[in-house]
Amino acid sequence: MQTSSSTTWNSIATHKLSSPPAIATEQRSKPPPVASFSSAMSWWWPQWMNWRIAHRQKSVLRDPENPKLWARLYSILARSSRDQEMVNFCQTIIEQHPSNHHAWTFLQLTSKTEEQRSALGTFCKRLIVRDPDNTRAWANLDMIHEQEKDRAGLIAFCKTVVQRHPSSQMAWSRLLPAYKQQGKYNDMITACIQTLKNSPRDAATWCNLADAYAAQSKFQDACIAYRKAIELNPRYLVAWNQLGNLYHVQGQYPEAIQAYEKAIELCPQDASPWVWLCLAYAELGNTDKAREAIGKVNGALPLVASMLSDELMGTANTTADTCTVSLTH
């Protein structure tokens, strides 16, 4: 029985070694023609690349905050000149994770052409309409409109946003400078009031509101708004300077001097409040203080300091002539 079994296994082993399968023999003895090999590679290589890309995309989806996974995905897509695929993938991630830094970075990186930037702008607008507080979408939209020098287009979109989302501070904050630049102070006041309904402690909006009131010569309202901005932010340099200028144009020079001195205390190297301080002291006839202010201006703005000095000399001569005439009579 054992002999028969041994004989059987020996015959099977001998058969396997001596009679390989026909296909295997054919492959070993006849390598594929070059044309067939090229055809196989032209089919196999894209499949292999697709598999690698899909694998890396799945890795990013599992861990979208991993910068190494993003870099690997971008590398393989860039080498394959498949930028649009990277754009689509980044947009997919942003739809799921709107604040994902890596997705935004690579989306910007791959949006190179004018057509791609336009598509990026459309994508950002879609996100903003859905979520008007999406800061990354707003930042990219600002960049695109700046590159295209299309400020009017951005303003038109902001108006659309505030119609749908009246409390959108992001949209209002872009409308305010535009209204100010265009001299649309009524619209600016309306925008500020609307913004303050939702953000009553926003010092910058109070300052913008004061600027609009001042431009319409509503000095009392402007003063209240500047004071409110300073109350919310005591170190608000712009508000202190503007408040000083407001007092100055009304001839309230002591109050203007107090505001300028506070601005200088906050930022001694800023020449602007020194200039206005000099003018205020000159109006009060305090030439010594005015000359002291000119000395501070001279370091940063020598030409302006020279003009102020000439103005001060002219004021002094006029005062001396007036005194002479009075004594003569």
Secondary structure by P-SEA (a helix, b strand, c coil): caaaaaaaaaaaaaaaaacccaaaaaaaaccccaaaaaaaaaaaaaaaaaaaaaaaaaaaaaccccaaaaaaaaaaaaaacaaaaaaaaaaaaaaaccccaaaaaaaaaacccaaaaaaaaaaaaaaaaacccaaaaaaaaaaaaaaaccaaaaaaaaaaaaaaccccaaaaaaaaaaaaaacaaaaaaaaaaaaaacccccaaaaaaaaaaaaaacaaaaaaaaaaaaaaacccaaaaaaaaaaaaaaacaaaaaaaaaaaaaaaccccaaaaaaaaaaaaaacaaaaaaaaaaaaaaccaaaaaaaaaaaaaaaaaaaaaaaaaaac
